Each structure stands twice: as structure tokens, then as C-alpha cells.
Amino acid sequence: MLDAVAQSPDIDALMNDIGRKARAASRPLAFASTESKNKALNAMADAILARKDHILSENARDLKDVEGTDMLASFVDRLTLNDKRITEMADGIRAIAALPDPVGEVIAAWDRPNGLKIERVRTPLGVIGVIFESRPNVTADAGALCLKAGNAVILRCGSDSRRSSQAIHDCLVEGLKAAGLPEYAIQLVPVSDRAAVGAMLRGLEGNIDVIVPRGGKSLVARVQAEARVPVFAHLEGLCHVYVDASADLEMAKSIIVNAKMRRTGICGAAETLLVDKKVASTHLKPLLDGLATAGCEIRGSAEVLQLVPGLKAATEEDWTTEYLAAIISVALVEGISGAIAHIGKYSSNHTEAVIAEDPAIVERFFTEIDSAILLHNASTQFADGGEFGMGAEIGIATGKMHARGPVGVEQLTSFKYRVRGTGQIRP
């Protein structure tokens, strides 16, 4: 258990042993049958539901530990489990089991003039390290996704969620054993020492192939700065919603309130609202009234304050702040060109939405904005692997290499080439 080894004097030795066990487990996982992986996943879901009361009890202990601390409300929300979230956790694992197995899928195939037949085939990445804060559900999501894609995974939770994560991890190991798969395929780092993170970022003697951080800006920044292995991550979610002159006002009101207020502490929550100046006199106040009624603090540009006095003035810092709270910054822009310019200057390339009925406006938005996820007439809160039909996600990636957007089972694979000949030699 976590507490039993929390005082281990040699973190590097402990972590390197975890890395070796993960690498050894990854080899049989790479060619494990779809049937055995799905059997393990469904057994994990069963175990989570069977042990729901224990998981909730351990989560209550975690929540008790953070009472009176300066932990952000958004992080407390992410840490909190309840009956509904545990049921969703189990349902997410079953959804992953129901997905097609990506391993061995032929992505492309072609014949060469010399008779060689070439195939590009999906293959597991190997060993994935996941470093996360507050979100005990990541234990289940990451473990299940990595298994389905044929990867071993090393999970390092924050000290704030260690009991909840351990209780969930026990269920995952039970599922692995039930299917006869290596129990070290999913490991939870048993120490809260920050040195364990450093060891993972160094790659555990070459045994980690990819790192995925899930947490606050400081954690992700550290991972991106120090990692010696590839990283799938986003630093922050500075998500924008642009309301065009062609937008349906009632639709815009509904989408904006949901995008900001459904869950303010997730990376897909809208942080900036942009409104076309052409409809500022008719659309701005109703949109802001909807947000205010929902309990949102509004920080407006000088032009916004002229039309709707009494709001807090937005500063330059507001345009680059991921609030993760019931606060939104609002600006007027010169149509789609102004929206594209503002987003290009301030966005973190995570998720942006356009509310418009003019297809030409939508086309420009989709073509000229280079964020990982773009939405038309829909809430930014759909920036989620589960909502994309991936069962769950291990994270959102905003980089441009390999994975981008929600990272699901397909993004947790690489590929290799199979070349079949009939005796060809190269002249």
C-alpha cells in the first residue's frame, strides 16, 4: 500500500524497478488478444462497482485532508467522487472495452511496381507514464485506455488523491488477474515524493516511451521543461467562443452559459467571449445577462464597458488567464477577422467555438484557426474524449506531433511497416 513504502530512502531504485516491470509487462501486452483485454476491462468495471463504498470512503479521507488548504475549488471538484462519477467511471471502462482494438489495424496498404506489398500497421507505444493531480478517475481512464491499446502504464497520482487512486488501482489489478494478464501492466507509484516525478521524466532507464501530465499549469510546465521522453500535453485551456453577426441569439445564450458554467474547472471551459461589433447593440447585453444570472463574474474590454456599464474592467492579463472559475473575459471584435486575430494572439490552441449561421464564416473559422479542437454551434465543454466516442481520454494534446486533441486508444499507438516480397532484390 502507499503508506507502507512512503519512506523509501532510494526513490530512483524503486522507480527504476517499476520501469523494468512495466517494460516486461508491455511485451506480452503488445500481442495480447482482444478477448483477453476486454475480459480484463469488464472485470475492472465490475470490481469498481463492487467496491464503490470503499472507494467513496477512501475519497472522503482524501477530501478531509484538503479541507482548510488553499486548493482551488476546481481541483477540489476534480478530486471529489460520488455515486454518479463512480458509475460513469465503470461505464467508461466498458465503453473502452467495446471499442475496436487498434492494435494490428492496417492503416494503409499499397503495392509497388516491383511487386512489394507494403502495409502500415498500428502497434502499441510500449510504456506510458501518466502524472496527474486531483483526478482519481484518471487512474481508471488511463489504465483502461493504455491496456486496450496494448501498452503498460505507470501512474503517479498526487498526494491529494492517493487513497482514492489506490482503491481504484486495486480494482484494475483485480481485472488484470482475472484475465491472466500481467499485474504489472498497470502500476501506481507508491510514494508521494516529488523525486518520483523527476525519475519518470528522466525515462526510468529508457523504460518510459511517452509521458502524459494531467494537472495544473505548474505541473505541466515542469513536465514539458524537464522530460527527456516525448510528452502528450496541453499547458492550459484558454478556450474562446466567438458570436458572429449571423448567430442565432437564443442558441448563443444557451451555448455560452453551458460552455462557461457547466463545469468551470475543466480545461474545456470557455474563458473568453468574443462578440461581433455589428450586433453588439442587440446581442451583447442579453448574452452577458445570461452569464450573470448563472453566477458568472464578467470582465469586459473598454468597448464592452461603454455598452454595459458596471462590469469589472478586463486587463491584458485577463486575456491570457485560464480562470477555472466562474469568471469570463469579454471583448468586441471586428467580425470573423477580428475574432481570428484575437484567438491567434491569445489562444493556447486547445478549443475554440464559433456560433454562426453563415457557412462562409464557419469555413473561415475552421480553416484559419489552428487549435486542436474547433466547434460550430456547440459548447466547448464537448472537448472530451468520452464525448468524441473514445470511451474516455488520457488527456488533451495541443502539440502538433503524433497525437492532437483528445488522446484515446488510437493516439496511444504508433505504427510499423510490413513489407511482403516474392524474392525481390534491390539493383
Stockholm file with secondary structure:
# STOCKHOLM 1.0

chainA/1-427         MLDAVAQSPDIDALMNDIGRKARAASRPLAFASTESKNKALNAMADAILARKDHILSENARDLKDVEGTDMLASFVDRLTLNDKRITEMADGIRAIAALPDPVGEVIAAWDRPNGLKIERVRTPLGVIGVIFESRPNVTADAGALCLKAGNAVILRCGSDSRRSSQAIHDCLVEGLKAAGLPEYAIQLVPVSDRAAVGAMLRGLEGNIDVIVPRGGKSLVARVQAEARVPVFAHLEGLCHVYVDASADLEMAKSIIVNAKMRRTGICGAAETLLVDKKVASTHLKPLLDGLATAGCEIRGSAEVLQLVPGLKAATEEDWTTEYLAAIISVALVEGISGAIAHIGKYSSNHTEAVIAEDPAIVERFFTEIDSAILLHNASTQFADGGEFGMGAEIGIATGKMHARGPVGVEQLTSFKYRVRGTGQIRP
#=GR chainA/1-427 SS CTGGGTTCSCHHHHHHHHHHHHHHHHHHHHTCCHHHHHHHHHHHHHHHHHTHHHHHHHHHHHHHHHTTSCCCHHHHHHHCCCHHHHHHHHHHHHHHHHSCCCTTCEEEEEECTTSCEEEEEEEECCEEEEEESSCTHHHHHHHHHHHHTTCEEEEECCGGGHHHHHHHHHHHHHHHHHTTCCGGGEEECCCCCTHHHHHHHTTTTTTCCEEEEESCHHHHHHHHHHCSSCBCCCSCCCEEEEECTTSCHHHHHHHHHHHHHSCTTSTTSEEEEEEEGGGIIIIIHHHHHHHHHTTCEEEECHHHHHHSTTSEECCGGGGGCCCCSSEEEEEEESHHHHHHHHHHHHCCSSEEEEECSCHHHHHHHHHHCCCSEEEESSCGGGCSTTTTTSSCCSCEECSSSSCCEECCTGGGEEEEEEEECSSCCCC
#=GC SS_cons         CTGGGTTCSCHHHHHHHHHHHHHHHHHHHHTCCHHHHHHHHHHHHHHHHHTHHHHHHHHHHHHHHHTTSCCCHHHHHHHCCCHHHHHHHHHHHHHHHHSCCCTTCEEEEEECTTSCEEEEEEEECCEEEEEESSCTHHHHHHHHHHHHTTCEEEEECCGGGHHHHHHHHHHHHHHHHHTTCCGGGEEECCCCCTHHHHHHHTTTTTTCCEEEEESCHHHHHHHHHHCSSCBCCCSCCCEEEEECTTSCHHHHHHHHHHHHHSCTTSTTSEEEEEEEGGGIIIIIHHHHHHHHHTTCEEEECHHHHHHSTTSEECCGGGGGCCCCSSEEEEEEESHHHHHHHHHHHHCCSSEEEEECSCHHHHHHHHHHCCCSEEEESSCGGGCSTTTTTSSCCSCEECSSSSCCEECCTGGGEEEEEEEECSSCCCC
//
